Amino acid sequence: MLPEINNLNSFREAVRQASGPDDAAAQGATDRNGQLTKPPGALGRLEDLAIWYAGWRGDARPQITSPQVIVFAGNHGVTAQGVSAFPPEVTVQMVLNFEHGGAAINQLAKAAGATMDVHALELERPTADFTSGPAMSEDDLLQALRTGWTAVRPDADLLVVGEMGIGNTTPAAAIACALFGGQAGDWTGRGTGVDDAGLANKTRVVAEGVTLHGGSGDGLEILRRLGGREIAAMAGAIAAARALHIPVILDGFICSAAAACLSDLSESALDHTIAGHQSAEGAHGAVLAKLGKEPLLKLGLRLGEGSGGALAINILKSAVACHSGMATFAEAGVSDS
């Protein structure tokens, strides 16, 4: 059961006090893995994934039957700085596309056997331009976190969170720069495909935001000052999944920036997560390296929406299916020596 999140400090405490995996289930899965009809280590990383999943689900022989994909949408005042190749109106149009089943993520979620939910967060009221002040008030941030916190189905057994928000690679880059250091250019990419002049402008905007807000506090305060509602909602959902012992597949650059804000609150905050893919957004690999996450896929995706995470659902499903469905040497009547 999820604790109530009544203020930002209660969210911080929920992140820091969330329990870890079931060690007995993980050990049971490890023991079972050693008895399956295959040479030791023959399934490579699939074996580690299955054991990791078993520990978080508290079941040495688990199944994945109810994956959930959630897409959060938000608009950003910083787009007034010309950081995107598309206008903010596209966010609303894409939300309608999600709701009518016409986007890539709809097809990928369906192919993975996942339910899909869409949450649009006050699209008519963009966040503030972070080059002149904090992107969100404390109440704005709290409401966005709570949207994500309550969006996770307690009966889900796997979660992917995605986003839609024109201009949101700019706040994601600013968050990464503020949390991890370096120069704005180290973290700023082309997003929806801005040209060289657009990239230079976007880098300037990120630098201005980090100069104004960087070093202002922990990951939650950085999220408030530089982030967006959909980024905060993703962080809320990832944290809720941890409290519910639901494993999470992280999506791309923006999702990883949201996750990084949680990691700044607690070193173990992302232990229940894996990286679904490494996107084509230049700094995504660097963020994953900072988080200690090795991506499952690298397919040149740069769509967002949860697309790479949804694709990776079938990899994790396959890992768990092999682990739980294969016969042991004893069951198959095969000698293991």
C-alpha positions as CSV (number, residue, x, y, z in Angstrom):
1,M,0.0,0.0,0.0
2,L,1.4,3.4,-0.9
3,P,1.9,6.0,1.8
4,E,0.3,9.4,1.4
5,I,2.3,12.1,-0.2
6,N,1.1,15.3,1.4
7,N,4.2,17.5,0.9
8,L,7.6,17.4,-0.7
9,N,9.4,16.1,2.4
10,S,7.0,13.2,2.7
11,F,7.9,12.3,-0.9
12,R,11.6,12.5,0.0
13,E,11.0,10.2,3.0
14,A,9.0,7.8,0.9
15,V,11.9,7.5,-1.6
16,R,14.5,7.1,1.2
17,Q,12.6,4.6,3.2
18,A,11.3,2.3,0.5
19,S,12.2,-1.3,1.1
20,G,14.6,-3.4,-1.1
21,P,14.2,-6.7,-2.9
22,D,13.3,-10.0,-1.3
23,D,16.7,-11.6,-0.7
24,A,15.2,-15.1,-0.2
25,A,13.4,-14.9,-3.5
26,A,16.5,-13.7,-5.3
27,Q,18.5,-16.6,-3.7
28,G,15.8,-19.1,-4.7
29,A,15.9,-17.8,-8.3
30,T,19.7,-18.0,-8.3
31,D,19.5,-21.6,-7.1
32,R,16.9,-22.5,-9.7
33,N,19.0,-20.8,-12.4
34,G,21.8,-23.1,-11.6
35,Q,19.6,-26.2,-12.1
36,L,18.1,-25.3,-15.5
37,T,18.8,-27.4,-18.5
38,K,21.6,-25.3,-20.0
39,P,25.3,-24.7,-19.5
40,P,26.1,-22.3,-16.7
41,G,25.7,-18.7,-18.0
42,A,24.5,-19.8,-21.4
43,L,21.7,-17.3,-21.4
44,G,24.0,-14.4,-20.5
45,R,22.4,-11.3,-19.2
46,L,18.9,-12.9,-19.4
47,E,19.8,-14.9,-16.4
48,D,20.8,-11.8,-14.3
49,L,17.6,-10.1,-15.4
50,A,15.4,-12.9,-14.3
51,I,17.0,-13.2,-10.9
52,W,16.8,-9.4,-10.4
53,Y,13.1,-9.5,-11.4
54,A,12.4,-12.4,-9.1
55,G,13.9,-10.5,-6.1
56,W,11.8,-7.5,-6.6
57,R,8.6,-9.5,-7.1
58,G,9.3,-11.8,-4.1
59,D,8.9,-14.9,-6.2
60,A,11.7,-17.3,-7.1
61,R,9.7,-18.5,-10.1
62,P,7.9,-15.3,-11.3
63,Q,5.8,-14.5,-14.4
64,I,5.1,-11.2,-16.2
65,T,1.4,-11.0,-17.0
66,S,0.4,-7.4,-16.3
67,P,2.9,-4.8,-17.6
68,Q,1.8,-1.1,-17.6
69,V,2.9,1.7,-19.8
70,I,2.1,5.3,-18.7
71,V,2.7,8.3,-20.8
72,F,2.8,11.7,-19.1
73,A,2.4,15.0,-21.1
74,G,3.4,18.5,-20.1
75,N,4.2,21.9,-21.7
76,H,7.2,24.1,-21.1
77,G,7.5,27.9,-20.9
78,V,11.1,27.6,-22.0
79,T,9.9,26.9,-25.5
80,A,9.4,30.6,-25.8
81,Q,13.2,30.7,-26.2
82,G,13.0,28.8,-29.5
83,V,14.5,25.6,-28.2
84,S,12.4,23.2,-30.3
85,A,11.7,22.6,-33.9
86,F,8.0,22.2,-33.2
87,P,5.4,24.4,-31.4
88,P,3.9,23.5,-28.0
89,E,0.5,22.9,-29.7
90,V,1.9,19.6,-30.9
91,T,1.8,18.3,-27.3
92,V,-2.0,18.5,-27.3
93,Q,-2.2,17.0,-30.7
94,M,0.0,14.0,-29.7
95,V,-2.0,13.4,-26.6
96,L,-5.1,13.0,-28.7
97,N,-3.2,10.7,-31.0
98,F,-2.2,8.5,-27.9
99,E,-5.8,8.4,-26.8
100,H,-7.0,7.3,-30.2
101,G,-4.3,4.6,-30.4
102,G,-2.4,6.1,-33.4
103,A,1.1,6.7,-32.0
104,A,4.1,4.4,-32.0
105,I,3.9,3.8,-28.3
106,N,0.3,2.4,-28.7
107,Q,1.6,-0.2,-31.1
108,L,4.6,-1.1,-29.0
109,A,2.6,-1.4,-25.8
110,K,0.1,-3.6,-27.6
111,A,2.9,-5.8,-29.0
112,A,4.3,-6.2,-25.5
113,G,0.9,-7.1,-24.0
114,A,0.9,-4.0,-21.8
115,T,-2.0,-1.7,-20.8
116,M,-1.4,1.9,-21.6
117,D,-2.5,5.0,-19.8
118,V,-2.1,8.7,-20.7
119,H,-2.0,11.6,-18.3
120,A,-1.9,15.2,-19.6
121,L,-0.8,17.6,-16.9
122,E,-2.3,21.1,-17.3
123,L,-1.2,21.5,-20.9
124,E,-3.0,24.9,-21.0
125,R,-0.7,26.1,-18.2
126,P,3.0,25.6,-19.2
127,T,5.7,25.7,-16.6
128,A,7.6,29.0,-16.3
129,D,10.6,29.8,-18.4
130,F,13.5,28.6,-16.1
131,T,15.9,31.2,-17.5
132,S,14.0,33.8,-15.5
133,G,12.7,31.9,-12.4
134,P,11.8,28.4,-11.2
135,A,9.9,26.3,-13.6
136,M,7.4,25.2,-11.0
137,S,6.1,26.3,-7.6
138,E,6.4,23.7,-4.7
139,D,2.7,23.0,-5.1
140,D,3.0,22.5,-8.9
141,L,5.8,20.0,-8.3
142,L,3.9,18.2,-5.5
143,Q,0.8,17.9,-7.7
144,A,2.8,16.5,-10.6
145,L,4.6,14.0,-8.4
146,R,1.3,12.9,-7.0
147,T,-0.1,12.4,-10.5
148,G,2.7,9.9,-11.2
149,W,2.5,8.4,-7.7
150,T,-1.2,7.5,-8.1
151,A,-1.0,6.5,-11.8
152,V,0.7,3.2,-11.1
153,R,-1.6,0.2,-10.9
154,P,-0.9,-1.8,-7.8
155,D,-1.6,-5.0,-9.7
156,A,0.9,-4.2,-12.4
157,D,4.0,-6.4,-12.4
158,L,6.2,-4.3,-14.6
159,L,6.2,-0.5,-15.4
160,V,7.4,1.7,-18.3
161,V,7.0,5.4,-18.1
162,G,7.2,7.7,-21.1
163,E,6.6,11.3,-21.9
164,M,5.4,13.8,-24.4
165,G,6.2,17.5,-24.1
166,I,7.6,19.8,-26.9
167,G,10.9,21.2,-25.7
168,N,11.4,18.8,-22.9
169,T,14.9,17.7,-23.9
170,T,15.9,21.2,-22.8
171,P,14.9,20.8,-19.1
172,A,16.2,17.2,-19.2
173,A,19.6,18.6,-20.3
174,A,19.5,21.3,-17.6
175,I,18.7,18.7,-14.9
176,A,21.6,16.5,-16.0
177,C,24.0,19.4,-16.1
178,A,22.9,20.6,-12.6
179,L,23.1,17.2,-11.1
180,F,26.2,15.8,-12.8
181,G,28.3,19.0,-13.5
182,G,30.3,19.8,-16.7
183,Q,29.3,22.3,-19.3
184,A,25.8,22.8,-20.8
185,G,27.1,21.6,-24.2
186,D,28.0,18.2,-22.6
187,W,24.3,17.5,-22.0
188,T,22.5,19.4,-24.7
189,G,21.4,17.6,-27.9
190,R,19.3,18.2,-31.0
191,G,16.1,16.9,-29.5
192,T,13.4,17.1,-32.2
193,G,16.1,17.9,-34.8
194,V,17.2,21.6,-34.4
195,D,19.9,22.8,-36.7
196,D,23.3,24.1,-35.6
197,A,22.0,27.5,-34.8
198,G,19.1,26.0,-32.9
199,L,21.5,23.8,-30.9
200,A,23.7,26.8,-30.0
201,N,20.6,28.6,-28.8
202,K,19.4,25.6,-26.8
203,T,22.8,25.2,-25.2
204,R,22.7,28.9,-24.2
205,V,19.3,28.4,-22.6
206,V,20.5,25.4,-20.6
207,A,23.6,27.2,-19.5
208,E,21.5,30.2,-18.3
209,G,19.1,27.9,-16.4
210,V,21.9,26.0,-14.7
211,T,23.7,29.2,-13.8
212,L,20.5,30.6,-12.2
213,H,19.4,27.4,-10.4
214,G,22.2,24.9,-10.2
215,G,23.4,24.1,-6.7
216,S,20.1,25.2,-5.3
217,G,19.4,21.9,-3.4
218,D,18.8,18.2,-3.9
219,G,17.4,16.4,-6.9
220,L,13.8,17.3,-6.0
221,E,14.6,21.0,-5.8
222,I,16.5,20.8,-9.1
223,L,13.5,19.1,-10.6
224,R,11.3,22.0,-9.4
225,R,13.5,24.7,-10.7
226,L,14.5,23.2,-14.1
227,G,12.1,20.4,-14.9
228,G,8.5,20.0,-16.1
229,R,5.3,18.5,-14.9
230,E,5.6,15.4,-17.0
231,I,9.2,14.8,-15.8
232,A,8.1,15.1,-12.2
233,A,5.2,12.7,-12.9
234,M,7.6,10.2,-14.2
235,A,9.7,10.5,-11.1
236,G,6.6,10.1,-9.0
237,A,5.6,6.9,-10.8
238,I,9.1,5.4,-10.7
239,A,9.2,6.1,-6.9
240,A,5.7,4.6,-6.4
241,A,6.7,1.5,-8.3
242,R,9.6,1.0,-5.9
243,A,7.2,1.2,-2.9
244,L,5.0,-1.4,-4.6
245,H,8.0,-3.6,-5.6
246,I,7.1,-3.2,-9.3
247,P,10.2,-3.4,-11.5
248,V,10.7,-0.5,-13.9
249,I,12.2,-0.3,-17.4
250,L,13.6,3.2,-17.9
251,D,13.0,4.8,-21.3
252,G,15.2,7.5,-22.9
253,F,17.0,10.7,-22.0
254,I,14.1,12.5,-20.4
255,C,13.0,9.6,-18.4
256,S,16.5,9.0,-17.2
257,A,16.8,12.7,-16.2
258,A,13.6,12.2,-14.1
259,A,15.2,9.0,-12.6
260,A,18.4,10.9,-11.8
261,C,16.5,13.3,-9.6
262,L,15.4,10.3,-7.5
263,S,18.9,8.9,-7.4
264,D,20.1,12.2,-6.0
265,L,17.8,11.6,-3.0
266,S,18.9,8.1,-2.3
267,E,21.6,5.9,-3.8
268,S,19.3,2.9,-3.8
269,A,16.3,4.7,-5.3
270,L,16.8,3.1,-8.7
271,D,17.7,-0.4,-7.7
272,H,14.3,-1.6,-9.0
273,T,15.0,-0.2,-12.5
274,I,16.9,-1.2,-15.6
275,A,17.6,0.8,-18.8
276,G,15.5,-0.3,-21.7
277,H,17.6,1.4,-24.3
278,Q,20.2,4.0,-25.1
279,S,18.6,6.6,-27.4
280,A,20.2,8.7,-30.1
281,E,20.0,11.8,-28.0
282,G,23.7,12.5,-27.5
283,A,23.9,12.7,-23.7
284,H,21.7,9.8,-22.9
285,G,24.6,7.3,-22.7
286,A,26.4,9.7,-20.3
287,V,23.4,9.9,-18.0
288,L,23.0,6.1,-18.0
289,A,26.7,5.8,-17.1
290,K,26.2,8.2,-14.2
291,L,23.3,6.1,-13.0
292,G,25.2,2.8,-13.5
293,K,22.7,1.4,-15.9
294,E,23.6,-0.7,-18.9
295,P,21.0,-0.4,-21.7
296,L,19.3,-3.5,-23.1
297,L,19.0,-2.0,-26.6
298,K,20.7,0.5,-28.8
299,L,18.5,1.1,-31.9
300,G,19.0,4.8,-32.6
301,L,15.6,5.7,-31.3
302,R,14.9,9.3,-30.4
303,L,11.1,9.3,-30.1
304,G,10.4,9.3,-26.4
305,E,6.8,8.3,-25.5
306,G,8.2,5.2,-23.6
307,S,9.0,3.6,-27.0
308,G,12.4,2.1,-26.1
309,G,11.2,0.9,-22.7
310,A,8.2,-0.7,-24.2
311,L,10.4,-2.5,-26.7
312,A,12.5,-3.9,-23.9
313,I,9.4,-5.4,-22.1
314,N,9.6,-8.4,-24.4
315,I,13.3,-8.9,-23.6
316,L,12.5,-9.0,-19.9
317,K,9.5,-11.2,-20.5
318,S,11.7,-13.6,-22.4
319,A,14.2,-13.7,-19.6
320,V,11.6,-14.5,-17.0
321,A,9.9,-17.0,-19.3
322,C,13.1,-19.0,-19.7
323,H,13.8,-18.8,-16.0
324,S,10.4,-19.9,-14.9
325,G,9.4,-22.2,-17.7
326,M,12.5,-24.2,-18.4
327,A,12.9,-27.6,-16.8
328,T,15.6,-28.3,-14.3
329,F,18.0,-31.2,-15.0
330,A,16.1,-33.3,-12.5
331,E,12.7,-32.5,-14.0
332,A,13.9,-33.3,-17.5
333,G,15.7,-36.5,-16.5
334,V,19.0,-35.1,-18.0
335,S,22.3,-35.5,-16.3
336,D,24.0,-32.2,-15.4
337,S,27.5,-33.7,-15.2
